Amino acid sequence: MTTFTAAIFDMDGTLLNNMPLYYRAFRIFIERRGIRPPPPAEAVRLIGMRQSDIFPALFGRPLTPEEIARYSAEASEIYRSMLADVKPVPGLLRLLDLLEQQQVRIGLATSAPRDNVAPTLAALGIADRFSAITLGEEVPRGKPAPDIFLETARRLGQPADRCVVFEDSHAGIAAARAAGMRCIALATTHTADELRAANPDLIIADYDELLRMTPPLFPSP
């Protein structure tokens, strides 16, 4: 791999293994609303996408912006009630320290609802670790389009081909590749075998595994 000047992280399933919390929150939401759960293949496709894409798929019809905002707020409130004991993916804090020592710019590019981002980062104790944060609602197209990663690179002041993306979803990996960035996939939400179909540059179980690699991707100073 090349020498990277920026590292861009997805949030859910990448900074923390919180997708089970989202599954529980959406299950509660679906039961409240009397919605038929999506089939497994559709559920997988929706992972990593924006709320504005997820809720119309769940309801099986177009929704107004007001409906999307209302449903998103309801589901997000359920999710935030489960955040008390979340932990970062093993090795994340050491990796962030190393990136800062190497003067690698650090960005966040997440499709998560705005109201979930600050509480999640605060629960992990890393709210101040990102030089740029881009939300899915801030760009024209959500993942798997490359918009969110290209905008984050722009905010970091780094060219796309010097950025490495950390992702856990098929949509996110596709977005990173479409942006012309290298992508490291975490086998948190999906298994390594499932992730191979998305063709990331590297698959890791957690950041401890990345930090043990020889030669190191980010050598110690």
Sequence and secondary structure as in RCSB ss.txt:
>XXXX:A:sequence
MTTFTAAIFDMDGTLLNNMPLYYRAFRIFIERRGIRPPPPAEAVRLIGMRQSDIFPALFGRPLTPEEIARYSAEA
SEIYRSMLADVKPVPGLLRLLDLLEQQQVRIGLATSAPRDNVAPTLAALGIADRFSAITLGEEVPRGKPAPDIFL
ETARRLGQPADRCVVFEDSHAGIAAARAAGMRCIALATTHTADELRAANPDLIIADYDELLRMTPPLFPSP
>XXXX:A:secstr
    SEEEE SBTTTB  HHHHHHHHHHHHHHHT     HHHHHHHTT  HHHHHHHHHTS   HHHHHHHHHHH
HHHHHTT TT  B TTHHHHHHHHHHTT EEEEEE S HHHHHHHHHHHT TTS SEEEEGGGSSS TTSSHHHH
HHHHHHT  GGGEEEEE SHHHHHHHHHTT EEEEESSSS HHHHHTT  SEEESSHHHHHT SS SS   
